[in-house]
Amino acid sequence: MSSAGRRFLGAALTVAGLLLTAACGSDEAGAPHPRPTAGSPSTSPPPEHRTATPTIPAPPPPTPTAPQDPVAAEKDINAGWERFFSPDASVEERAGFVEDGNQYALMIEALATDPESSLLRAHVDAVTFSSDLRATVHYTLYSDGQRVGPDEPGIAVLQDGTWKISFATLCSLTPYGQDVPPAGTCPAVEE
């Protein structure tokens, strides 16, 4: 072998020795890795062969789609809507069945005393919960025993532990009166 070939072979052996030393070295200073002997099985793969187990984050808790007791909630909604439209319910009592009702006592009073809207009675036909705090209420309005509306369902909301007629639904009742002006914060209501 020529001297150039011997130098190449010597350099290659030196590099191989360095690589072997680096591969067998410890990740932590002073903490040698145990080497399995020919008679003992290895209990873990070499460090370069270890794979991390992917962790999957826990899914977020489900959003409630109904109250804990939907039957009781539906009964409360029915009773509240019936009482709101009762001819012997006071304005204060009616306000208790409306979302933020005390703020809209004047509109509630106008509905209760107007010659036309005071005749309104409601029958809840179906309740569908969209969450534990909100429900779509399909209802029928009657005046003097005749169906007068509505074309759209109303909304009930859980506020302060009581199921109430939503403010938007209250606003939608104003066209049923002769002179029931909606609150300035009411969404536009088609007549």
Residue, then its C-alpha position, 0 to 999 in steps of 0.5 A: m500500500s502506498s503512503a497516501g493510501r496508508r494516510f487515507l486509511g489512518a485518517a478514516l480509522t481516526v474519524a471512525g473512532l471519533l464517531l464511535t466515541a461520540a455515539c457512545g458518549s453520555d447526554e449528561a456529564g458523568a452519567p454513563h449509559p449501561r451497555p448490555t452484555a452479550g447475555s443480557p437483553s437490552t431494556s430500552p432502545p439506544p437514544e438515537h432510536r427513541t421516538a416521542t409518543p405524541t400527546i393529543p390535547a384533551p378536547p374542550p368540554p362540550t357546550p351544553t345544548a339544553p338545560q340540565d332539566p329540559v322538561a322543567a325548563e320548558k314548563d317554566i317557559n310555558a308558565g312565564w309566557e302564559r303569565f306575561f299575557s294574562p289579563d290580570a298580571s300587573v306591569e311589574e309582574r310582566a316585567g319579571f318575565v321579560e329579559d331586562g324587563n325593568q328597563y322596558a316597563l313603559m313598553i310593557e305597560a303600553l302593551a298591557t293597557d293598549p286596547e288591542s294588544s291587551l287582548l293578546r293571549a299566547h299559547v306555546d306550541a314548541v320549545t327547542f333549546s339551542s343552549d342551556l341559556r337560550a331557547t327558540v319558542h314557537y308560539t301562537l298569539y290569539s286576540d278574542g279567540q282568533r289567531v293573529g300571529p306571529d310568523e316567526p318564533g320567539i326567543a326565551v333566555l335564562q336570566d337570573g335563574t328565570w326563563k324570560i321572554s327575550f327583549a327582541t321578542l317583546c319588541s316584536l309584539t309592539p305592532y299588535g297594539q294600536d299605540v305601542p311604541p317600541a323602545g329606541t333600542c328595539p331592532a327594526v320591526e316590520e309591521 
